[in-house]
């Protein structure tokens, strides 16, 4: 024999159960002969209000935490972009400086060869060196 889930005949007793949220005063109220459920409605309403306020505070705290994470991520991304830009500029400037030094050395070499070639006496050696 199975016990029925509900009473099919009225027992004139009500029971109210609140689920979810953080309980402050209680989660269950029943109809007693000495204390009917109607007399407990103010307490029930206050419990619903307190749970709603707590849920709102939790939601607000979650939003603030999410905003803090977002700001932290944006700050880290900004720093990473700045570091990458700085590194790229340094690399580019180093490449330019290396190219400049190489051109300077080549210019000095060409000038030295030209000066040496002009200092040679005219003849076969000079034409071979200039070519």
C-alpha positions in Angstrom: 0.0 0.0 0.0 1.3 3.4 -0.9 0.8 6.6 1.1 -0.9 9.2 -0.9 1.1 12.4 -1.7 -1.9 14.7 -0.9 -4.8 14.5 1.4 -8.0 14.2 -0.6 -10.2 15.2 2.3 -9.6 18.7 3.8 -7.9 18.7 7.2 -8.3 22.5 7.7 -4.5 22.7 8.3 -2.3 24.7 5.9 1.4 24.7 5.6 3.5 27.3 3.8 7.1 26.4 2.8 9.5 29.0 1.3 12.4 27.6 -0.7 15.4 29.4 -2.1 17.4 32.3 -0.8 18.8 32.6 2.7 16.4 31.8 5.5 16.2 34.6 8.2 13.3 33.7 10.5 12.3 30.4 9.1 11.2 28.5 6.0 8.1 26.7 7.1 4.8 27.9 8.7 1.9 25.7 9.7 -1.6 26.3 10.7 -1.9 25.4 14.5 -5.1 25.5 16.6 -3.4 28.0 18.9 -1.8 30.0 16.2 -3.6 30.1 12.8 -1.6 30.8 9.6 -3.5 34.1 9.2 -1.8 35.4 12.3 1.6 34.5 10.9 1.2 36.4 7.6 3.2 39.4 8.7 6.1 37.2 9.7 5.8 35.4 6.3 5.7 38.6 4.4 8.7 39.9 6.3 10.6 36.7 5.5 9.8 37.1 1.8 11.0 40.7 1.9 14.2 39.8 3.8 15.0 37.1 1.3 14.3 39.5 -1.6 16.6 42.1 -0.1 19.3 39.5 0.5 19.0 38.3 -3.1 19.2 41.9 -4.4 22.4 42.5 -2.3 23.9 39.2 -3.6 23.0 40.2 -7.2 24.5 43.7 -6.7 27.7 42.2 -5.2 27.9 39.8 -8.1 27.6 42.6 -10.6 30.3 44.6 -8.8 32.6 41.6 -8.7 32.0 41.1 -12.4 32.7 44.7 -13.2 35.9 44.5 -11.1 37.0 41.5 -13.1 36.1 43.3 -16.4 38.1 46.4 -15.3 41.0 44.2 -14.3 41.0 42.4 -17.7 40.7 45.7 -19.6 43.6 47.1 -17.5 45.8 44.0 -18.2 44.9 44.2 -21.9 45.8 47.9 -22.0 49.2 47.2 -20.3 49.8 44.3 -22.7 49.1 46.5 -25.7 51.4 49.3 -24.4 54.2 46.8 -23.7 53.8 45.3 -27.2 53.8 48.7 -28.8 56.9 49.7 -26.8 58.7 46.5 -27.7 57.8 46.9 -31.4 59.1 50.5 -31.5 62.3 49.5 -29.8 62.8 46.6 -32.3 62.0 48.9 -35.2 64.4 51.6 -33.9 67.2 49.0 -33.4 66.7 47.8 -37.0 67.0 51.4 -38.2 70.1 52.0 -36.1 71.7 48.8 -37.4 70.9 49.8 -41.0 72.3 53.3 -40.3 75.5 51.9 -38.8 75.9 49.5 -41.8 75.4 52.3 -44.3 77.8 54.5 -42.4 80.5 51.8 -42.5 79.8 51.2 -46.2 80.1 54.9 -46.9 83.3 55.1 -44.9 84.6 52.1 -46.8 83.7 53.5 -50.2 85.2 56.9 -49.3 88.4 55.1 -48.2 88.6 53.1 -51.4 87.9 56.2 -53.5 90.6 58.1 -51.6 93.1 55.3 -52.1 92.2 55.0 -55.7 92.8 58.7 -56.3 96.1 58.5 -54.6 97.5 55.8 -56.9 99.7 56.9 -59.8 98.0 56.8 -63.2 98.3 53.6 -65.1 97.1 50.0 -65.2 96.7 49.4 -61.5 94.6 52.4 -61.0 92.1 51.5 -63.7 91.9 47.9 -62.3 91.2 49.2 -58.8 88.5 51.7 -60.0 86.7 49.1 -62.0 
